[in-house]
Amino acid sequence: MPNQKHLRILRQGVEVWNKWREENPYIKPDLEMADLRRMDLFGVNFRGIVRTSVENTTFTGCLIYGISTWDLQGEPKDQSNLVISFKGEPKITVDTIEVAQFIYLCFALSNSRYSRKNG
């Protein structure tokens, strides 16, 4: 079961969650078995979500543009149709958080190289 307090905070929206994360940087969010289906996680501060259990967590259809998580523990129940494009841009979806991060890092690296060559 997820920590119900953490889940309640996340369900209150991006601003509330991010403020809580800033005020509590040493608390490791526990989202194990959380159902985040169709939640808009755009802009959610998942930094520091390292080695967090996501066992049986449902991420289906979540907007996760720019997500940065490492060494997630367990196997999510479902992570299909993760939206990795910016709001208002053509919808790009992937089916794993790892692929989402890989694609984001590829774009970030290509943009930084371009900026250095032409900056």
Stockholm file with secondary structure:
# STOCKHOLM 1.0

chainA/1-119         MPNQKHLRILRQGVEVWNKWREENPYIKPDLEMADLRRMDLFGVNFRGIVRTSVENTTFTGCLIYGISTWDLQGEPKDQSNLVISFKGEPKITVDTIEVAQFIYLCFALSNSRYSRKNG
#=GR chainA/1-119 SS CCCHHHHHHHHTCHHHHHHHHHHCTTCCCCCTTCBCTTCBCTTCCCTTCBSCBCTTCBCTTCBCTTCCCBSCBSCCSBCTTEECSCTTSCCCEESCHHHHHHHHHHHHHHHHHHHHHHC
#=GC SS_cons         CCCHHHHHHHHTCHHHHHHHHHHCTTCCCCCTTCBCTTCBCTTCCCTTCBSCBCTTCBCTTCBCTTCCCBSCBSCCSBCTTEECSCTTSCCCEESCHHHHHHHHHHHHHHHHHHHHHHC
//
